[in-house]
Amino acid sequence: MHPDQASRSAAEHRFWQSFAENAQKNGVKRPAVRWHVRHAESYLKAFPDKRLVQHTGADVAGYLQEQGRLGRMEDWQFVQMVDAVENLLRTARAPVAAEVDWAFWRDSARSLGRDHPTIAREAMPASGGEAPVSGSRFKDKRNARSALDAVGDAHGPVLERMLAEIRRRNYSIRTEQAYESWVCRFVLFCGNQDPAEIDVVRIRAFLEDLAVSGNVSASTQNQALNALAFLFKQVLGRSLDGLGDFTRAKRPKLLPVVLERSEVARLLQGIEGTQHLMAGLLYGTGMRLMECVRLRVQDVDFAYRQIVIRDGKGQQSRVVPLQQRLNAPLREHLLGVKALHVQDLAQGYGEVFLPDALARKWPNAPKEWIWQYVFPSGRLSVDPRSGKTRRHHLHENGLQKAVKAAAQRAGIPKKVNCHCLRHSFATHLLQAGYDIRTVQELLGHKDAATTMIYTHVMNRPGVVPVRSPADVL
């Protein structure tokens, strides 16, 4: 072997040895290292004439986007590939490794499951009195069946009638999923009897068992009662006159967790990339988490500096302000999203999920730019219900984990989550002198009493601020 070739071979061996060591330091088990090596080699083959230190963010994004259009890749495989590419670039000390939004690509690996609220209602019964449809949610469990799955199999027709009745009343998908779960738990509590044959008094026994043995909260017990009342009254046509009184769980009075402005600043500084933009919108607009991830391009109005929240909680729409400091970053972000959408269209994709049968009403709408998600996933996925290949929005769990981790790194001694930013938005508006009615409209509260809770957080339950007598000694 020529000396130069021997030297290159030795250098390559040392490189891959360092690659493997770094992978194991990052938690990759030894047997899985070889798969990371294969992903890294595939990346290198895509750029045969370009050194790693010369790679740009566009090179990395283009490669990951292309891999994200491969339908055969599972979620865990996509994460493995992203980890391998990052390890490869960091081992080579390529400058681009510090520029790529790796958190975004890992979030993109998690596709929306069939029971995710965004898509759970697709291909479900729309009217009562119908037999369970083929491929029902009770027949397509890929994991081992649990006791609740068995209840769903045994009493599918009744549950399908209940779901159709819920759909007819246009309740939210969260309510639909919660009611279904509670009815299955109740039937299981009653020995898997036919719901039509269960005595009403068994509801009281079930609710008391939740409070006494299950030690559930008052809101959880009330949710269970609402689900069973809906089943008996609206589906089975039975009265609850024999229910009587029952042991109720205690309802504690809790105050929302609110961050100071300096704590919000430290929290946001600890979040980078797309997640930083999303967290900034949560605080700057008071949006809920799911309202943020479901934003569409047409909802952002730069001219009027506002964002339209469509079909929020309680199926209400509202307008919130778009903060000036996020105007430019959001515009730049949408330019990248549009470029990705154009690439999808060129390769025969570009479709997005539309709710409420809008895709049937407007067949071309799913591929139009205005309907695309503001925060789309970095990869395409096969819709688990329709079988169509679409680009869904990012999974919300990624931002939840990022906010919690950033709070811990910032040393904030509070229970911080995404909703905490919404609470902080409301409280800081009141501190700035805005009236309760304005804050109520921005938050989308039906009752002003719900908004009044923030006056207690401010230590201002009345007109005059409450001051501790110890401060005037």
C-alpha positions as CSV (number, residue, x, y, z in Angstrom):
1,M,0.0,0.0,0.0
2,H,1.2,3.5,-0.9
3,P,2.3,5.5,2.2
4,D,-0.3,8.2,1.4
5,Q,-3.1,5.6,1.1
6,A,-2.0,4.0,4.4
7,S,-2.0,7.4,6.1
8,R,-5.5,8.1,4.8
9,S,-6.7,4.7,5.9
10,A,-5.4,5.2,9.4
11,A,-7.0,8.7,9.6
12,E,-10.3,7.3,8.5
13,H,-10.1,4.5,11.1
14,R,-9.4,7.1,13.8
15,F,-12.3,9.2,12.6
16,W,-14.8,6.4,12.7
17,Q,-13.5,5.3,16.1
18,S,-14.1,8.8,17.4
19,F,-17.6,8.8,15.8
20,A,-18.4,5.5,17.6
21,E,-17.1,6.8,20.9
22,N,-19.1,10.0,20.6
23,A,-22.2,8.0,19.8
24,Q,-21.8,5.9,22.9
25,K,-21.2,9.0,25.0
26,N,-24.6,10.3,23.7
27,G,-26.4,7.2,24.9
28,V,-26.2,5.0,21.8
29,K,-25.8,1.4,22.7
30,R,-22.9,-0.5,21.2
31,P,-25.0,-2.8,18.9
32,A,-26.8,0.2,17.5
33,V,-23.6,2.1,16.6
34,R,-23.2,0.3,13.3
35,W,-26.6,1.6,12.2
36,H,-25.4,5.1,13.0
37,V,-22.4,4.5,10.9
38,R,-24.6,3.4,8.0
39,H,-26.7,6.6,8.2
40,A,-23.5,8.6,8.3
41,E,-22.1,6.8,5.3
42,S,-25.4,7.4,3.4
43,Y,-25.0,11.1,4.1
44,L,-21.4,11.2,2.9
45,K,-22.5,9.4,-0.4
46,A,-25.0,12.2,-1.0
47,F,-22.0,14.7,-1.2
48,P,-19.2,12.8,-2.8
49,D,-17.2,15.9,-3.9
50,K,-17.7,18.1,-0.8
51,R,-15.7,18.0,2.4
52,L,-17.7,18.0,5.6
53,V,-16.2,21.3,6.8
54,Q,-17.6,22.9,3.7
55,H,-21.2,21.8,4.2
56,T,-23.9,24.5,4.7
57,G,-27.2,24.5,6.5
58,A,-28.9,24.2,3.2
59,D,-27.0,21.0,2.5
60,V,-28.0,19.4,5.8
61,A,-31.6,20.6,5.5
62,G,-31.9,19.4,1.9
63,Y,-30.7,16.0,2.8
64,L,-33.0,15.6,5.8
65,Q,-35.9,16.9,3.9
66,E,-35.3,14.4,1.1
67,Q,-35.0,11.6,3.6
68,G,-38.2,12.8,5.3
69,R,-40.1,12.2,2.1
70,L,-39.4,8.5,2.3
71,G,-42.5,6.8,3.6
72,R,-40.8,3.6,4.6
73,M,-38.9,5.2,7.5
74,E,-40.2,4.8,11.0
75,D,-40.2,7.5,13.6
76,W,-37.3,6.0,15.6
77,Q,-35.3,5.5,12.4
78,F,-35.6,9.2,11.5
79,V,-34.4,10.2,15.0
80,Q,-31.5,7.7,14.6
81,M,-30.6,9.3,11.2
82,V,-30.7,12.8,12.6
83,D,-28.5,11.8,15.5
84,A,-26.0,10.1,13.2
85,V,-25.7,13.1,10.9
86,E,-25.2,15.5,13.8
87,N,-22.6,13.2,15.3
88,L,-20.9,13.0,12.0
89,L,-20.6,16.8,11.5
90,R,-19.6,17.4,15.2
91,T,-16.9,14.6,15.0
92,A,-15.6,16.3,11.8
93,R,-15.8,19.7,13.6
94,A,-17.8,21.1,10.7
95,P,-19.0,24.7,11.5
96,V,-22.5,23.8,10.2
97,A,-23.1,21.5,13.2
98,A,-23.6,24.5,15.4
99,E,-26.0,26.2,12.9
100,V,-28.5,23.4,12.3
101,D,-31.7,23.4,14.3
102,W,-31.3,19.8,15.4
103,A,-34.2,20.0,17.9
104,F,-36.6,20.8,15.0
105,W,-35.5,17.7,13.1
106,R,-35.9,15.5,16.1
107,D,-39.4,16.9,16.7
108,S,-40.1,16.2,13.1
109,A,-39.5,12.5,13.7
110,R,-42.6,12.1,15.7
111,S,-45.6,11.7,13.4
112,L,-49.2,12.3,14.5
113,G,-50.8,9.0,15.6
114,R,-54.3,8.0,14.6
115,D,-55.7,9.2,18.0
116,H,-54.0,12.6,17.8
117,P,-56.6,15.4,18.2
118,T,-55.7,17.0,14.9
119,I,-56.6,14.0,12.7
120,A,-58.5,11.7,15.0
121,R,-61.9,12.5,13.6
122,E,-61.1,11.6,10.0
123,A,-63.0,8.5,8.6
124,M,-65.2,8.2,11.7
125,P,-69.0,7.8,11.7
126,A,-71.0,10.9,11.1
127,S,-74.5,9.8,11.9
128,G,-76.1,7.5,14.4
129,G,-77.8,4.2,13.8
130,E,-75.0,2.9,11.6
131,A,-73.0,-0.3,12.1
132,P,-69.4,0.1,13.1
133,V,-67.4,1.0,10.0
134,S,-64.7,-1.3,8.6
135,G,-61.4,-0.5,10.1
136,S,-62.9,1.0,13.2
137,R,-60.7,2.4,15.9
138,F,-61.6,-0.6,18.0
139,K,-60.2,-3.0,15.4
140,D,-56.9,-1.5,14.4
141,K,-54.9,-1.5,17.5
142,R,-51.3,-2.5,16.7
143,N,-50.3,-2.9,20.3
144,A,-51.4,-5.7,22.6
145,R,-55.1,-5.2,23.5
146,S,-55.7,-3.8,27.0
147,A,-58.9,-4.4,29.1
148,L,-60.3,-1.1,27.7
149,D,-59.7,-2.3,24.2
150,A,-61.6,-5.5,25.0
151,V,-64.6,-3.3,26.2
152,G,-64.5,-1.4,22.9
153,D,-64.6,-4.7,21.0
154,A,-67.4,-6.1,23.0
155,H,-69.6,-2.9,22.9
156,G,-68.6,-1.3,19.7
157,P,-72.1,-0.5,18.4
158,V,-73.1,1.4,21.5
159,L,-69.8,3.3,21.5
160,E,-70.2,4.1,17.8
161,R,-73.7,5.5,18.5
162,M,-72.3,7.6,21.3
163,L,-69.5,9.0,19.1
164,A,-71.9,9.7,16.3
165,E,-74.1,11.6,18.8
166,I,-71.1,13.6,20.0
167,R,-70.2,14.4,16.5
168,R,-73.7,15.6,15.7
169,R,-73.4,18.1,18.6
170,N,-70.0,19.1,17.3
171,Y,-68.2,18.6,20.5
172,S,-64.4,18.9,20.5
173,I,-62.3,15.8,19.8
174,R,-60.8,16.0,23.3
175,T,-64.3,15.7,24.8
176,E,-65.0,12.8,22.4
177,Q,-61.9,10.9,23.4
178,A,-62.5,11.6,27.1
179,Y,-66.1,10.4,27.0
180,E,-65.2,7.3,25.2
181,S,-62.5,6.4,27.7
182,W,-64.8,7.0,30.7
183,V,-67.6,4.9,29.3
184,C,-65.2,2.0,28.7
185,R,-63.8,2.3,32.3
186,F,-67.4,2.4,33.7
187,V,-68.4,-0.7,31.7
188,L,-65.3,-2.5,32.9
189,F,-66.1,-1.5,36.5
190,C,-69.5,-3.1,36.0
191,G,-68.0,-6.4,34.9
192,N,-68.2,-5.7,31.1
193,Q,-72.0,-5.7,31.2
194,D,-74.1,-4.3,28.3
195,P,-74.5,-0.6,29.1
196,A,-78.2,-0.8,28.4
197,E,-78.6,-3.3,31.2
198,I,-76.5,-1.5,33.9
199,D,-78.5,0.1,36.7
200,V,-78.2,3.8,37.3
201,V,-77.1,3.3,40.9
202,R,-73.9,1.8,39.6
203,I,-72.9,5.2,38.4
204,R,-72.9,6.4,42.0
205,A,-70.8,3.5,43.0
206,F,-68.3,4.2,40.2
207,L,-68.0,7.9,41.0
208,E,-67.5,7.2,44.7
209,D,-64.9,4.6,43.8
210,L,-63.0,7.3,41.8
211,A,-63.1,9.7,44.7
212,V,-62.3,7.3,47.5
213,S,-60.1,4.6,46.0
214,G,-58.9,6.4,42.9
215,N,-58.3,9.7,44.8
216,V,-59.1,11.7,41.6
217,S,-59.6,15.4,41.4
218,A,-63.0,17.0,41.5
219,S,-62.7,18.0,37.8
220,T,-61.9,14.4,36.8
221,Q,-64.9,13.1,38.7
222,N,-67.2,15.7,37.1
223,Q,-65.8,14.7,33.7
224,A,-66.6,11.1,34.3
225,L,-70.2,12.1,35.4
226,N,-70.7,14.1,32.3
227,A,-69.6,11.3,30.1
228,L,-71.9,8.8,31.8
229,A,-74.8,11.3,31.8
230,F,-74.4,11.8,28.1
231,L,-74.4,8.0,27.5
232,F,-77.5,7.3,29.5
233,K,-79.5,10.4,28.5
234,Q,-78.5,11.1,24.9
235,V,-77.6,7.6,23.6
236,L,-79.6,5.1,25.7
237,G,-82.5,7.4,26.4
238,R,-82.6,6.7,30.1
239,S,-83.2,9.0,33.1
240,L,-80.7,9.6,35.9
241,D,-83.4,10.2,38.5
242,G,-82.2,7.3,40.6
243,L,-78.6,8.5,40.8
244,G,-79.0,10.4,44.1
245,D,-76.1,12.0,46.0
246,F,-72.6,10.6,46.0
247,T,-69.3,11.3,47.6
248,R,-67.7,14.1,45.8
249,A,-64.0,14.8,45.4
250,K,-62.7,18.0,47.0
251,R,-62.2,20.9,44.6
252,P,-59.1,22.8,45.5
253,K,-58.7,26.4,44.6
254,L,-55.5,26.7,42.6
255,L,-53.7,29.8,41.3
256,P,-52.0,29.7,37.9
257,V,-48.2,29.7,37.7
258,V,-46.9,33.0,36.5
259,L,-43.4,34.0,35.6
260,E,-41.9,37.4,36.1
261,R,-40.7,39.3,33.0
262,S,-37.1,38.5,33.8
263,E,-37.9,34.8,34.2
264,V,-39.7,34.8,30.8
265,A,-36.6,36.4,29.2
266,R,-34.3,33.8,30.8
267,L,-36.6,31.0,29.7
268,L,-36.8,32.2,26.1
269,Q,-33.0,32.7,25.9
270,G,-32.6,29.0,26.7
271,I,-34.7,27.9,23.7
272,E,-33.3,28.0,20.2
273,G,-34.5,27.7,16.6
274,T,-38.1,27.0,15.7
275,Q,-39.0,26.2,19.3
276,H,-37.8,29.6,20.4
277,L,-40.2,31.2,17.8
278,M,-43.1,29.0,19.0
279,A,-42.5,29.8,22.7
280,G,-42.2,33.5,21.9
281,L,-45.6,33.4,20.2
282,L,-47.1,31.6,23.2
283,Y,-46.0,34.4,25.5
284,G,-46.5,37.3,23.1
285,T,-50.0,36.3,22.1
286,G,-51.4,34.2,24.9
287,M,-52.2,31.3,22.6
288,R,-52.7,27.8,23.9
289,L,-50.2,25.2,22.8
290,M,-52.4,23.4,20.3
291,E,-53.5,26.8,18.8
292,C,-49.9,27.6,18.1
293,V,-49.0,24.3,16.4
294,R,-52.1,24.3,14.3
295,L,-51.6,27.8,12.9
296,R,-52.1,28.1,9.2
297,V,-50.3,30.6,6.9
298,Q,-53.5,32.5,6.3
299,D,-53.9,33.1,10.0
300,V,-50.9,35.4,10.2
301,D,-51.7,38.9,9.1
302,F,-48.4,41.0,8.9
303,A,-50.2,44.0,7.5
304,Y,-52.4,44.4,10.6
305,R,-49.8,42.8,12.9
306,Q,-52.3,40.3,14.2
307,I,-52.9,36.5,14.3
308,V,-56.3,35.0,13.9
309,I,-57.0,32.0,16.2
310,R,-59.6,29.9,14.4
311,D,-61.7,27.2,16.1
312,G,-60.1,27.6,19.5
313,K,-61.4,26.1,22.7
314,G,-65.2,26.1,22.7
315,Q,-65.0,26.5,18.9
316,Q,-64.4,30.2,19.2
317,S,-62.2,32.4,17.0
318,R,-60.4,35.5,18.2
319,V,-57.7,37.9,17.2
320,V,-54.4,38.4,19.1
321,P,-51.6,40.8,18.5
322,L,-48.4,39.8,16.7
323,Q,-45.5,41.2,18.6
324,Q,-43.2,43.5,16.6
325,R,-40.0,41.7,17.7
326,L,-41.2,38.4,16.1
327,N,-42.3,40.0,12.9
328,A,-39.0,39.6,11.0
329,P,-38.2,36.1,12.4
330,L,-41.6,34.8,11.5
331,R,-41.4,36.2,8.0
332,E,-38.0,34.5,7.5
333,H,-39.4,31.3,8.9
334,L,-42.4,31.3,6.5
335,L,-40.0,31.9,3.5
336,G,-38.3,28.6,4.4
337,V,-41.7,26.9,4.9
338,K,-42.8,28.1,1.4
339,A,-39.7,26.8,-0.2
340,L,-40.3,23.4,1.4
341,H,-43.9,23.5,0.1
342,V,-42.8,24.3,-3.4
343,Q,-40.4,21.3,-3.3
344,D,-43.2,19.0,-2.1
345,L,-45.4,20.1,-4.9
346,A,-42.7,19.5,-7.4
347,Q,-42.4,15.9,-6.2
348,G,-46.1,15.2,-6.2
349,Y,-46.8,15.9,-2.5
350,G,-47.7,19.2,-0.8
351,E,-51.0,18.1,0.7
352,V,-52.1,19.1,4.2
353,F,-54.9,17.9,6.5
354,L,-58.1,20.0,6.4
355,P,-60.8,19.6,9.0
356,D,-64.6,19.3,8.7
357,A,-64.6,17.8,5.2
358,L,-63.2,21.0,3.7
359,A,-61.1,18.9,1.4
360,R,-64.2,17.5,-0.2
361,K,-65.7,20.9,-0.6
362,W,-62.5,22.4,-2.0
363,P,-60.5,19.6,-3.6
364,N,-57.5,21.8,-4.4
365,A,-57.3,23.5,-1.0
366,P,-55.1,20.9,0.7
367,K,-52.2,21.9,-1.7
368,E,-52.7,25.7,-1.5
369,W,-50.1,27.8,0.3
370,I,-52.5,29.6,2.6
371,W,-53.7,26.3,4.1
372,Q,-50.2,25.0,5.0
373,Y,-49.1,24.9,8.6
374,V,-46.9,27.7,9.9
375,F,-44.9,25.1,11.8
376,P,-44.9,22.0,9.6
377,S,-42.9,18.8,10.4
378,G,-39.6,18.4,8.6
379,R,-40.8,15.1,7.2
380,L,-43.8,13.7,5.3
381,S,-45.9,11.0,7.0
382,V,-48.6,8.6,5.9
383,D,-51.9,9.6,7.5
384,P,-52.8,6.7,9.7
385,R,-56.5,7.0,8.9
386,S,-56.8,8.0,5.2
387,G,-53.5,6.5,4.0
388,K,-52.6,9.8,2.3
389,T,-49.1,11.2,2.4
390,R,-49.2,14.6,4.1
391,R,-47.0,17.1,5.9
392,H,-48.6,17.5,9.3
393,H,-47.7,20.1,11.9
394,L,-44.9,19.5,14.5
395,H,-45.9,17.3,17.4
396,E,-46.6,19.5,20.5
397,N,-44.5,17.3,22.8
398,G,-41.2,18.7,21.5
399,L,-42.0,22.2,22.6
400,Q,-43.4,21.0,25.9
401,K,-40.1,19.2,26.7
402,A,-38.0,22.2,25.4
403,V,-39.8,24.7,27.7
404,K,-39.5,22.4,30.7
405,A,-35.8,21.8,30.1
406,A,-35.1,25.5,29.5
407,A,-36.8,26.4,32.8
408,Q,-34.6,23.9,34.6
409,R,-31.4,25.2,33.0
410,A,-32.4,28.8,33.9
411,G,-32.9,27.8,37.5
412,I,-36.6,28.9,37.7
413,P,-38.0,27.4,40.9
414,K,-41.6,27.0,39.5
415,K,-43.6,24.4,37.7
416,V,-43.1,25.8,34.2
417,N,-44.9,24.5,31.1
418,C,-46.2,26.0,27.9
419,H,-49.5,27.1,29.5
420,C,-47.5,29.0,32.0
421,L,-46.5,31.4,29.2
422,R,-50.2,32.1,28.6
423,H,-50.8,32.8,32.3
424,S,-47.8,35.2,32.2
425,F,-49.2,37.0,29.1
426,A,-52.5,37.7,30.9
427,T,-50.9,38.8,34.2
428,H,-48.4,41.1,32.5
429,L,-51.2,42.8,30.5
430,L,-53.1,43.5,33.7
431,Q,-50.0,44.8,35.3
432,A,-49.6,47.1,32.3
433,G,-53.0,48.6,33.0
434,Y,-55.2,46.8,30.5
435,D,-58.8,46.1,31.7
436,I,-60.2,42.7,32.4
437,R,-62.6,42.8,29.4
438,T,-59.7,43.3,27.0
439,V,-57.7,40.5,28.5
440,Q,-60.7,38.2,28.5
441,E,-61.2,38.7,24.7
442,L,-57.5,38.1,24.0
443,L,-57.6,34.9,26.0
444,G,-60.9,33.7,24.6
445,H,-62.6,33.2,28.0
446,K,-66.4,33.0,27.9
447,D,-66.7,34.3,31.5
448,A,-64.9,37.2,32.9
449,A,-64.7,35.4,36.2
450,T,-62.2,33.0,34.6
451,T,-60.0,36.0,33.8
452,M,-60.3,37.5,37.3
453,I,-58.1,34.7,38.7
454,Y,-55.1,36.7,37.4
455,T,-55.9,39.6,39.7
456,H,-55.3,37.3,42.7
457,V,-51.9,36.3,41.2
458,M,-51.1,40.0,41.1
459,N,-52.0,40.3,44.8
460,R,-54.8,42.7,43.7
461,P,-58.1,41.0,44.5
462,G,-59.6,44.5,45.1
463,V,-59.1,48.0,43.8
464,V,-56.3,48.8,46.3
465,P,-53.2,46.6,46.2
466,V,-52.9,44.4,49.3
467,R,-49.7,45.2,51.3
468,S,-48.4,43.0,54.1
469,P,-48.5,44.7,57.5
470,A,-45.0,43.3,58.1
471,D,-43.7,45.7,55.4
472,V,-44.8,48.8,57.3
473,L,-43.2,48.0,60.7
